Structures are given as structure tokens and as C-alpha cells.
Amino acid sequence: MNLKSHTITQGRDRAPARAMLKGIGFTDEDLRKPIIGVANTWIETMPCNYKLRELAVKVKEGIRAAGGTPMEFNTIAISDGVTMGTEGMKTSLVSREIIADSIELVARGHMFDGLVCLVACDKTIPGAAMALLRLNVPGVILYGGTILPGTHNGRDITIQTVFEAVGANARGLMSDAELLAIEDHACPGAGACGGQFTANTMATVMELIGLAPMGTAAVPQVDARKESVACRCGRVVMDAVRANLRPRDICTRKAFDNAIAGVAGTAGSTNAVLHLLAMAREAEVPLSIDDFEGISARTPVFVDIVPGGRYMAADIDKAGGIPVIARRLLDGGYVDGSAVTVTGRTFAQEAAEAKETPGQPVILPLDKALKPRGGIAILRGSLAPEGCVIKLAGHDKKVHHGPARVFEREEDAMQAVTEGKIKPGDVVIIRYEGPRGGPGMREMLGVTGAIVGAGLSDSVALVTDGRFSGATHGFMIAHVAPEAFNGGPIAVVRESDPITVDADKGVINIDIPETELKARLAAWKPPEPRYKTGVMAKYCKLVASASEGAVTR
């Protein structure tokens, strides 16, 4: 086996490098073996990634048992849930690029022969996948796992419940004591947010696209079985190194289509659109925002999971895990079973071994699907010429027409909602929150949760050039492109302008004469960037449109 790591570890001239590595316990025998980087996103700022240090120990045991030498290193993570609704939330999407860049740098610098990436919170998953596709060395994604649901008054709850309780409390619909009780019980331990929010959506993507071994992602983080899952990933990466099976061999166009079908069928997070576009760019696979529409339109929603459904992410594991979802997609003809996975086996071979729990109510038979089409749709029109994404999960509404209520930032909109200034029929416009305008394209779970909690989810639309959390539900439209900072039409919407959103027709329009819109755009002047120095300023200069995945270039 011709190993890249031997460039660093073998030969007379590499004695200084070996001397340094021997100083921390590596032996000559260790250094002759394939060197496997173990990229860990452990951090103590959130429950999502909290047990990854423990899981890394087991990954390394699996690597050693399979004949490799692991070398663990760290990268960063930002908690969306903790930073939500603050200036800190602007750092989240930026972190995806830094995670990818940092994994790439360490792997290139140390010439690893393979990689296992331990991920959990939202941006760590696509960030790690982007790095693997960029490096194209054999690699495996290990998802740390979901949190277990909290319980309150005999029902399962998640962090989504807390955000919506804030809105209910602000409108006088819930007592302070009730809000505190929900806050105290929503997050019972380690693990990523417990619905088909962004982390669990992207974990589903990793199995269905083939970068994570099937059957690994759905096991909750605190479950004792997760240690054997971690050990298995160590063995799988060694098999991939010996077979020279690389991420770009796995992530072909048909694999991307399979993953998009999984997002559609589970009514997953709209953030998957951004992240899959970014991954496709790294894989050099042609993929556009419009490709999501066709796949979502033909794929039914058949997984009954929050935020649009009844059950929690941990219930997917009880039902048999993501392989059962894969089997449903395969049986319905919604995926290409010939796509290869990181185990070297095909999607169809892996799905065929799904072990479904008899009578489970979560992953429904296709003839009992919840909706005939997937949970997202792509809209275009005079308000979003480059497109935007609407979330269709959790409601049956398809059309809204109403007056614009315009806000220049999320905090102002949140204040209006909590003070009762948003009325049924309104279209809440939150702009200058896009990739460049924020910068960083904040998620809006605080506002969307407050709208739901205030009882307005069926009567109010929200439109933004920012993002939504995977926990968002209701009539919500995000990723409006071009964004306001780039002079998109959303920048010139005025208070009370009539707005039409029609998901059936795939349109989103500002209902003013075209000549008036052109005149407003011609008079528009770009604002000063909110950050003039540092990483945020650098990101603002480099980041592309949301319609291209908000990649940096």
C-alpha cells in the first residue's frame, strides 16, 4: 500500500519528524502503519458535541484494531441553539467554512492516509463533509447522535418547545413558572437537538449520501451502543484506505439526489439546501437550487417527526434507524440503489439489511404517507429572482397574500412579535440578514418560535434573506436571493407593500408595478458593512449567494 503519510514518517531524512512523534509515545511500528486523522469537534459550549471526546477514544480503538495509527486533532463548533437571537448567531454559518478549512489544513499538513470526522452540531456535519470532499482522502463521518427528548406534563419536548414557549409567555398565554419548567426539562443530557432539525437532517444526509455507514447516525449520543458504533467507524475507515475508496467516488450526482430525497421524505431542515449545494461544489458535482424542487415534488413525506410531525429523533432509532428510511426510499423508486457507500457496498445492499421494528409508528408505509410531496419547495419571483426556500412541513397552507411589515434586523422583528404588533395576514420581512448582510445569515428560530407561540403560525408569513432553524415550522420563507445587501428586491420593500406567496405555483412576488420596482432599485444604495475587520469582514468579502450554498470563494 502506497501511503501518503510515509512522506512524513519514513526514510533517513524524516528522522527529526519521527523523533518528535516518539516524544509523545508513537513507535516505529506505529509510524509504518496508515496514519488516520481523527477530527474531533468536541466542545463544552453545548450538549450537542459533549460526548465526542469519549467517542473518539472508541474510534481510535477501532482504527488500531484494524491496523492503523490514529492521530486526534480538534476543530471548532458554534451552538446555534445557544447563540440564537443574538449577534453571536452570525458566527454559526461562518464556522462551517472554518471547520472545513481547519480539517483540510491539518490533513494536508500531516498527510493523513484517511480521516474520521466526529460531528454533531449543525455546521460541523457539512463542514466535515466539505473537507473530506475537498481533500478526497478515504474518510468517514461519525455523527455523535441526537439528544433524548425531555418530558413535561407527560409529553416529550425539545428545544423547539422552549422557543415557542417564549412567544406564548410574551403574549400572556403561558405563566413564568410554566416557561421555567419547560426550560428546565427540555434538554436532559448530551446530544444534538432532538427533532428532524438541521443536525439530524444532515446526519440523515450523511448516511443516505454514503459518507457515514448506514445504521450509525440514529443511535442517541448517550446510548451505550454508540461506543460500538464509534469503534466500527474506525474499522470502516481502514477498509476504505485499503480499498482506496474516496469521498468523490461516493458522492456522485446520484448520491446527492438520494440525499435530497431523504431530506424531502423526512421533511428535513431547509439548511440542507445550503449545505448540499456547498458539498456539491467541493465534490465538483453540478447541482443547482432548482434541482431540489423536482426531487422534493416527487418524494412524499413519510416520516412523522418533529417539527412537522409527532415523534422525536430518538424514535427513529427505536423504529430501526435511517436504514428503514433508506429502504422506504428504495422501495418507492425515489433513490438510485446502485450508489456506492463508504463500506464499499451499495445503497441497495445496505438498505436491504434494514431491521424495522414491528408496528413502529414513526417511519410510515408509503401508502400512508403524510404528504404527497416533500417538505421544502423552491420559489422564484419578483421578490426573489435567484430563488428562495419555503418550508412546507407542519402546515397545509400554500398561499398567502398580505401587507409587508419591514424590519432591518431580527431583533426588531422579535420585539414587534412579542409586543403584539404583528397581526394576522401580515408578511414579516426581515432583511440585511443574508450571507453578506448579516454577515453570516442568522437563523430565525427566536422569531419563528415566537410567532408560533403567539398563535400566529397559520395567519402570518415570514420572509427573510437569512436562514431558519430546522426546528422552524409555519409559513416561513428563507434564503431570499439576491439578498438585501447585494441589492436584491427585498432591499426595497416598503411598509404595507402587498406580497404574494404561492407555493403551488412556485412564486413569491412584490405586487407593485415593474417600473416602480426598477425605480426603487436604481435609487438604492448599499449600506456600510456591519464589520470592518476580522473574520466577519473577511467572510463578507468572500461569501457567495445563498442560491449557491453561501460558499466562500
ZABAVEX-81329 format. One record per residue (C-alpha): z, y negated, x negated; residue number from 1; chain; residue in three letters. Coordinates in steps of 0.2 Angstrom, whole numbers. Layout:
residues N
c3, c2, c1, pos, unit, code
Z, Y, X, NUM, A, ala
...
end
This chain:
residues 553
c3, c2, c1, pos, unit, code
0, 0, 0, 1, A, met
-5, -17, -7, 2, A, asn
9, -28, -4, 3, A, leu
9, -47, -4, 4, A, lys
27, -48, -9, 5, A, ser
23, -39, -26, 6, A, his
15, -56, -32, 7, A, thr
33, -62, -32, 8, A, ile
43, -47, -36, 9, A, thr
33, -36, -48, 10, A, gln
27, -37, -66, 11, A, gly
34, -44, -83, 12, A, arg
31, -62, -78, 13, A, asp
41, -60, -62, 14, A, arg
57, -56, -72, 15, A, ala
65, -73, -68, 16, A, pro
62, -71, -49, 17, A, ala
70, -53, -50, 18, A, arg
85, -60, -59, 19, A, ala
88, -72, -46, 20, A, met
87, -59, -32, 21, A, leu
98, -47, -41, 22, A, lys
111, -60, -41, 23, A, gly
113, -58, -23, 24, A, ile
113, -39, -23, 25, A, gly
94, -34, -22, 26, A, phe
90, -19, -34, 27, A, thr
73, -15, -42, 28, A, asp
71, -1, -29, 29, A, glu
73, -14, -15, 30, A, asp
61, -26, -23, 31, A, leu
47, -12, -24, 32, A, arg
48, -10, -5, 33, A, lys
39, -21, 8, 34, A, pro
49, -37, 10, 35, A, ile
51, -41, 28, 36, A, ile
57, -58, 33, 37, A, gly
69, -59, 47, 38, A, val
68, -76, 55, 39, A, ala
84, -80, 65, 40, A, asn
86, -94, 77, 41, A, thr
104, -91, 79, 42, A, trp
114, -107, 83, 43, A, ile
131, -112, 90, 44, A, glu
125, -126, 102, 45, A, thr
121, -115, 117, 46, A, met
124, -97, 124, 47, A, pro
105, -93, 123, 48, A, cys
104, -88, 105, 49, A, asn
123, -85, 102, 50, A, tyr
122, -66, 98, 51, A, lys
107, -67, 87, 52, A, leu
117, -65, 71, 53, A, arg
124, -49, 77, 54, A, glu
107, -43, 82, 55, A, leu
99, -47, 65, 56, A, ala
111, -35, 57, 57, A, val
104, -21, 68, 58, A, lys
86, -27, 64, 59, A, val
89, -26, 46, 60, A, lys
97, -8, 48, 61, A, glu
81, -3, 56, 62, A, gly
70, -11, 43, 63, A, ile
80, -2, 29, 64, A, arg
80, 15, 38, 65, A, ala
61, 13, 39, 66, A, ala
58, 10, 21, 67, A, gly
58, -9, 20, 68, A, gly
69, -23, 12, 69, A, thr
74, -36, 24, 70, A, pro
77, -54, 19, 71, A, met
85, -65, 33, 72, A, glu
82, -84, 35, 73, A, phe
86, -97, 48, 74, A, asn
77, -110, 58, 75, A, thr
82, -122, 72, 76, A, ile
84, -122, 91, 77, A, ala
87, -135, 104, 78, A, ile
95, -131, 120, 79, A, ser
85, -138, 135, 80, A, asp
99, -135, 147, 81, A, gly
112, -144, 136, 82, A, val
101, -159, 132, 83, A, thr
93, -160, 150, 84, A, met
93, -178, 157, 85, A, gly
97, -187, 141, 86, A, thr
87, -194, 126, 87, A, glu
91, -178, 117, 88, A, gly
79, -168, 128, 89, A, met
65, -177, 120, 90, A, lys
68, -166, 104, 91, A, thr
65, -150, 113, 92, A, ser
46, -148, 113, 93, A, leu
46, -156, 96, 94, A, val
57, -142, 90, 95, A, ser
43, -129, 94, 96, A, arg
32, -136, 81, 97, A, glu
46, -137, 68, 98, A, ile
51, -119, 72, 99, A, ile
33, -114, 69, 100, A, ala
31, -124, 53, 101, A, asp
48, -118, 46, 102, A, ser
44, -100, 48, 103, A, ile
27, -102, 41, 104, A, glu
34, -111, 26, 105, A, leu
47, -98, 22, 106, A, val
35, -84, 25, 107, A, ala
21, -92, 14, 108, A, arg
33, -97, 0, 109, A, gly
41, -80, -1, 110, A, his
26, -70, 3, 111, A, met
34, -58, 15, 112, A, phe
24, -42, 20, 113, A, asp
30, -43, 38, 114, A, gly
41, -53, 50, 115, A, leu
53, -50, 64, 116, A, val
57, -66, 73, 117, A, cys
74, -66, 83, 118, A, leu
72, -79, 98, 119, A, val
80, -84, 114, 120, A, ala
80, -102, 120, 121, A, cys
64, -109, 127, 122, A, asp
55, -116, 112, 123, A, lys
60, -103, 99, 124, A, thr
49, -90, 108, 125, A, ile
32, -99, 107, 126, A, pro
37, -107, 90, 127, A, gly
39, -90, 83, 128, A, ala
23, -83, 91, 129, A, ala
13, -98, 84, 130, A, met
20, -95, 67, 131, A, ala
15, -76, 67, 132, A, leu
-2, -81, 73, 133, A, leu
-4, -94, 60, 134, A, arg
1, -83, 46, 135, A, leu
-7, -67, 53, 136, A, asn
5, -55, 44, 137, A, val
12, -40, 54, 138, A, pro
26, -46, 65, 139, A, gly
37, -43, 79, 140, A, val
46, -54, 92, 141, A, ile
63, -49, 97, 142, A, leu
70, -58, 112, 143, A, tyr
89, -59, 112, 144, A, gly
90, -57, 131, 145, A, gly
95, -65, 147, 146, A, thr
112, -71, 151, 147, A, ile
121, -61, 165, 148, A, leu
122, -70, 182, 149, A, pro
138, -80, 186, 150, A, gly
146, -77, 203, 151, A, thr
153, -89, 215, 152, A, his
159, -86, 233, 153, A, asn
152, -68, 232, 154, A, gly
134, -73, 226, 155, A, arg
125, -73, 210, 156, A, asp
122, -91, 202, 157, A, ile
113, -98, 187, 158, A, thr
112, -114, 178, 159, A, ile
100, -120, 191, 160, A, gln
114, -119, 204, 161, A, thr
124, -132, 194, 162, A, val
109, -144, 193, 163, A, phe
106, -143, 211, 164, A, glu
125, -144, 215, 165, A, ala
125, -161, 205, 166, A, val
112, -168, 218, 167, A, gly
122, -161, 233, 168, A, ala
138, -169, 226, 169, A, asn
130, -185, 223, 170, A, ala
124, -186, 241, 171, A, arg
141, -181, 248, 172, A, gly
135, -164, 253, 173, A, leu
147, -155, 241, 174, A, met
165, -159, 235, 175, A, ser
170, -162, 217, 176, A, asp
181, -146, 217, 177, A, ala
166, -136, 223, 178, A, glu
155, -143, 209, 179, A, leu
168, -139, 196, 180, A, leu
169, -121, 202, 181, A, ala
151, -119, 201, 182, A, ile
151, -127, 184, 183, A, glu
165, -115, 178, 184, A, asp
156, -99, 184, 185, A, his
138, -102, 181, 186, A, ala
137, -96, 163, 187, A, cys
148, -81, 160, 188, A, pro
143, -77, 142, 189, A, gly
129, -76, 129, 190, A, ala
111, -76, 134, 191, A, gly
96, -86, 139, 192, A, ala
96, -95, 157, 193, A, cys
96, -81, 170, 194, A, gly
81, -83, 180, 195, A, gly
62, -82, 178, 196, A, gln
64, -99, 169, 197, A, phe
55, -103, 153, 198, A, thr
64, -92, 141, 199, A, ala
62, -76, 152, 200, A, asn
45, -81, 157, 201, A, thr
40, -82, 138, 202, A, met
49, -66, 135, 203, A, ala
38, -58, 148, 204, A, thr
23, -65, 140, 205, A, val
28, -58, 123, 206, A, met
29, -40, 130, 207, A, glu
13, -42, 140, 208, A, leu
3, -50, 126, 209, A, ile
9, -37, 114, 210, A, gly
19, -46, 101, 211, A, leu
36, -38, 107, 212, A, ala
37, -19, 110, 213, A, pro
37, -15, 129, 214, A, met
55, -12, 135, 215, A, gly
64, -23, 123, 216, A, thr
65, -40, 132, 217, A, ala
73, -37, 148, 218, A, ala
89, -29, 141, 219, A, val
103, -43, 143, 220, A, pro
110, -51, 127, 221, A, gln
127, -44, 130, 222, A, val
122, -27, 134, 223, A, asp
127, -13, 121, 224, A, ala
109, -6, 122, 225, A, arg
102, -22, 114, 226, A, lys
108, -16, 97, 227, A, glu
97, -1, 98, 228, A, ser
83, -12, 104, 229, A, val
85, -23, 88, 230, A, ala
85, -8, 77, 231, A, cys
69, -2, 85, 232, A, arg
61, -18, 81, 233, A, cys
65, -16, 63, 234, A, gly
56, 1, 63, 235, A, arg
41, -6, 73, 236, A, val
38, -19, 60, 237, A, val
37, -7, 46, 238, A, met
25, 4, 56, 239, A, asp
14, -12, 59, 240, A, ala
15, -16, 40, 241, A, val
9, 1, 35, 242, A, arg
-5, 1, 48, 243, A, ala
-9, -17, 43, 244, A, asn
-9, -21, 62, 245, A, leu
-9, -40, 63, 246, A, arg
-5, -53, 77, 247, A, pro
-23, -58, 79, 248, A, arg
-28, -40, 81, 249, A, asp
-16, -40, 96, 250, A, ile
-18, -57, 103, 251, A, cys
-36, -57, 108, 252, A, thr
-43, -66, 124, 253, A, arg
-40, -51, 135, 254, A, lys
-22, -51, 129, 255, A, ala
-20, -69, 133, 256, A, phe
-27, -65, 150, 257, A, asp
-15, -51, 153, 258, A, asn
0, -63, 148, 259, A, ala
-7, -76, 160, 260, A, ile
-7, -63, 174, 261, A, ala
11, -59, 170, 262, A, gly
16, -77, 172, 263, A, val
6, -78, 189, 264, A, ala
13, -62, 196, 265, A, gly
31, -67, 192, 266, A, thr
30, -85, 197, 267, A, ala
35, -90, 180, 268, A, gly
38, -107, 172, 269, A, ser
24, -120, 171, 270, A, thr
29, -122, 152, 271, A, asn
19, -106, 149, 272, A, ala
3, -116, 151, 273, A, val
8, -127, 137, 274, A, leu
14, -113, 126, 275, A, his
0, -101, 129, 276, A, leu
-13, -115, 125, 277, A, leu
-4, -118, 109, 278, A, ala
-3, -100, 104, 279, A, met
-22, -98, 108, 280, A, ala
-26, -112, 96, 281, A, arg
-16, -103, 82, 282, A, glu
-25, -87, 86, 283, A, ala
-42, -96, 86, 284, A, glu
-45, -89, 104, 285, A, val
-54, -100, 116, 286, A, pro
-43, -104, 131, 287, A, leu
-43, -119, 142, 288, A, ser
-31, -126, 155, 289, A, ile
-44, -121, 169, 290, A, asp
-43, -103, 164, 291, A, asp
-25, -102, 171, 292, A, phe
-32, -107, 188, 293, A, glu
-44, -92, 190, 294, A, gly
-31, -79, 184, 295, A, ile
-17, -86, 195, 296, A, ser
-28, -87, 210, 297, A, ala
-32, -69, 209, 298, A, arg
-15, -62, 205, 299, A, thr
-2, -60, 218, 300, A, pro
17, -65, 216, 301, A, val
26, -48, 217, 302, A, phe
42, -51, 208, 303, A, val
56, -58, 219, 304, A, asp
66, -68, 206, 305, A, ile
73, -85, 205, 306, A, val
69, -99, 205, 307, A, pro
57, -95, 219, 308, A, gly
65, -78, 224, 309, A, gly
81, -70, 227, 310, A, arg
86, -60, 211, 311, A, tyr
91, -63, 193, 312, A, met
83, -59, 177, 313, A, ala
96, -46, 174, 314, A, ala
90, -37, 189, 315, A, asp
73, -35, 181, 316, A, ile
82, -24, 168, 317, A, asp
90, -14, 182, 318, A, lys
73, -11, 191, 319, A, ala
66, -4, 175, 320, A, gly
61, -19, 165, 321, A, gly
45, -28, 161, 322, A, ile
35, -11, 159, 323, A, pro
37, -9, 178, 324, A, val
29, -27, 179, 325, A, ile
15, -21, 167, 326, A, ala
12, -5, 177, 327, A, arg
10, -15, 193, 328, A, arg
-2, -27, 185, 329, A, leu
-12, -12, 178, 330, A, leu
-12, -3, 195, 331, A, asp
-19, -18, 203, 332, A, gly
-33, -21, 191, 333, A, gly
-26, -38, 186, 334, A, tyr
-25, -34, 167, 335, A, val
-35, -25, 154, 336, A, asp
-26, -10, 149, 337, A, gly
-36, -7, 133, 338, A, ser
-27, -22, 124, 339, A, ala
-18, -16, 109, 340, A, val
1, -19, 107, 341, A, thr
12, -21, 91, 342, A, val
17, -2, 92, 343, A, thr
-2, 2, 90, 344, A, gly
-3, 9, 107, 345, A, arg
-12, 1, 121, 346, A, thr
-6, -9, 136, 347, A, phe
-10, 5, 147, 348, A, ala
-1, 18, 136, 349, A, gln
14, 8, 136, 350, A, glu
14, 4, 155, 351, A, ala
11, 22, 159, 352, A, ala
29, 26, 152, 353, A, glu
37, 13, 163, 354, A, ala
53, 21, 171, 355, A, lys
55, 12, 188, 356, A, glu
72, 13, 196, 357, A, thr
70, 22, 213, 358, A, pro
72, 10, 228, 359, A, gly
74, -6, 217, 360, A, gln
70, -22, 227, 361, A, pro
65, -34, 214, 362, A, val
48, -29, 207, 363, A, ile
39, -26, 224, 364, A, leu
24, -14, 228, 365, A, pro
8, -24, 228, 366, A, leu
5, -21, 246, 367, A, asp
21, -30, 249, 368, A, lys
18, -45, 238, 369, A, ala
27, -61, 241, 370, A, leu
12, -72, 240, 371, A, lys
-7, -68, 239, 372, A, pro
-9, -80, 223, 373, A, arg
1, -84, 208, 374, A, gly
15, -96, 206, 375, A, gly
5, -110, 197, 376, A, ile
-11, -120, 201, 377, A, ala
-21, -132, 191, 378, A, ile
-25, -149, 199, 379, A, leu
-38, -162, 195, 380, A, arg
-42, -179, 202, 381, A, gly
-42, -197, 200, 382, A, ser
-23, -197, 195, 383, A, leu
-26, -183, 183, 384, A, ala
-44, -182, 176, 385, A, pro
-39, -169, 162, 386, A, glu
-29, -159, 174, 387, A, gly
-10, -156, 178, 388, A, cys
0, -141, 184, 389, A, val
9, -138, 201, 390, A, ile
22, -125, 204, 391, A, lys
19, -115, 220, 392, A, leu
35, -104, 219, 393, A, ala
49, -106, 231, 394, A, gly
40, -115, 245, 395, A, his
25, -114, 256, 396, A, asp
19, -132, 255, 397, A, lys
2, -135, 249, 398, A, lys
-2, -153, 254, 399, A, val
7, -170, 253, 400, A, his
2, -187, 256, 401, A, his
14, -202, 254, 402, A, gly
18, -218, 245, 403, A, pro
22, -219, 227, 404, A, ala
39, -223, 220, 405, A, arg
36, -228, 202, 406, A, val
48, -225, 188, 407, A, phe
46, -228, 170, 408, A, glu
58, -215, 164, 409, A, arg
68, -200, 170, 410, A, glu
85, -209, 171, 411, A, glu
79, -222, 183, 412, A, asp
72, -209, 195, 413, A, ala
88, -199, 194, 414, A, met
98, -214, 198, 415, A, gln
87, -218, 213, 416, A, ala
89, -200, 219, 417, A, val
107, -199, 218, 418, A, thr
109, -216, 226, 419, A, glu
99, -211, 241, 420, A, gly
85, -222, 238, 421, A, lys
71, -208, 239, 422, A, ile
66, -205, 257, 423, A, lys
56, -191, 265, 424, A, pro
37, -192, 262, 425, A, gly
39, -201, 245, 426, A, asp
29, -197, 230, 427, A, val
41, -199, 215, 428, A, val
31, -204, 200, 429, A, ile
39, -203, 183, 430, A, ile
28, -209, 169, 431, A, arg
29, -213, 150, 432, A, tyr
37, -196, 148, 433, A, glu
22, -187, 141, 434, A, gly
20, -179, 123, 435, A, pro
17, -196, 116, 436, A, arg
25, -207, 128, 437, A, gly
42, -199, 128, 438, A, gly
39, -194, 115, 439, A, pro
42, -176, 117, 440, A, gly
38, -173, 135, 441, A, met
55, -171, 143, 442, A, arg
59, -158, 156, 443, A, glu
65, -165, 173, 444, A, met
77, -152, 179, 445, A, leu
90, -165, 182, 446, A, gly
79, -175, 194, 447, A, val
71, -160, 202, 448, A, thr
88, -151, 204, 449, A, gly
95, -167, 212, 450, A, ala
80, -168, 224, 451, A, ile
83, -150, 230, 452, A, val
102, -153, 231, 453, A, gly
99, -169, 241, 454, A, ala
89, -158, 254, 455, A, gly
73, -167, 250, 456, A, leu
63, -152, 242, 457, A, ser
52, -149, 257, 458, A, asp
48, -168, 260, 459, A, ser
46, -176, 243, 460, A, val
33, -173, 230, 461, A, ala
37, -177, 211, 462, A, leu
23, -181, 199, 463, A, val
25, -183, 180, 464, A, thr
17, -183, 164, 465, A, asp
32, -175, 157, 466, A, gly
37, -156, 160, 467, A, arg
48, -146, 172, 468, A, phe
61, -133, 168, 469, A, ser
57, -115, 173, 470, A, gly
71, -117, 185, 471, A, ala
62, -131, 194, 472, A, thr
56, -127, 212, 473, A, his
49, -138, 226, 474, A, gly
33, -148, 227, 475, A, phe
33, -153, 209, 476, A, met
18, -158, 198, 477, A, ile
19, -160, 179, 478, A, ala
8, -161, 163, 479, A, his
-2, -175, 171, 480, A, val
-16, -179, 158, 481, A, ala
-21, -191, 151, 482, A, pro
-3, -196, 150, 483, A, glu
3, -214, 153, 484, A, ala
5, -218, 135, 485, A, phe
-13, -214, 132, 486, A, asn
-19, -225, 146, 487, A, gly
-21, -211, 160, 488, A, gly
-22, -217, 178, 489, A, pro
-4, -213, 180, 490, A, ile
0, -228, 170, 491, A, ala
-7, -240, 183, 492, A, val
0, -233, 199, 493, A, val
9, -246, 208, 494, A, arg
24, -245, 220, 495, A, glu
18, -239, 238, 496, A, ser
1, -234, 232, 497, A, asp
-5, -219, 243, 498, A, pro
-5, -202, 234, 499, A, ile
-13, -186, 240, 500, A, thr
-9, -169, 233, 501, A, val
-19, -154, 240, 502, A, asp
-15, -138, 231, 503, A, ala
-28, -128, 242, 504, A, asp
-42, -140, 236, 505, A, lys
-35, -142, 219, 506, A, gly
-35, -161, 219, 507, A, val
-22, -175, 215, 508, A, ile
-28, -192, 219, 509, A, asn
-23, -210, 219, 510, A, ile
-30, -216, 236, 511, A, asp
-37, -233, 230, 512, A, ile
-55, -239, 228, 513, A, pro
-63, -234, 212, 514, A, glu
-67, -252, 207, 515, A, thr
-48, -256, 209, 516, A, glu
-43, -241, 198, 517, A, leu
-55, -246, 185, 518, A, lys
-49, -264, 185, 519, A, ala
-31, -259, 183, 520, A, arg
-36, -248, 169, 521, A, leu
-46, -261, 160, 522, A, ala
-31, -273, 161, 523, A, ala
-18, -260, 155, 524, A, trp
-11, -262, 138, 525, A, lys
-2, -248, 128, 526, A, pro
17, -250, 126, 527, A, pro
26, -250, 109, 528, A, glu
31, -233, 103, 529, A, pro
49, -229, 108, 530, A, arg
52, -223, 90, 531, A, tyr
46, -231, 74, 532, A, lys
52, -220, 61, 533, A, thr
57, -201, 58, 534, A, gly
52, -185, 66, 535, A, val
49, -193, 83, 536, A, met
37, -206, 77, 537, A, ala
28, -193, 67, 538, A, lys
26, -182, 82, 539, A, tyr
20, -196, 92, 540, A, cys
6, -199, 80, 541, A, lys
1, -181, 78, 542, A, leu
3, -173, 96, 543, A, val
-12, -169, 107, 544, A, ala
-13, -170, 126, 545, A, ser
-3, -158, 137, 546, A, ala
-20, -151, 143, 547, A, ser
-22, -145, 125, 548, A, glu
-5, -137, 124, 549, A, gly
4, -153, 116, 550, A, ala
0, -146, 99, 551, A, val
1, -156, 83, 552, A, thr
-14, -159, 73, 553, A, arg
end
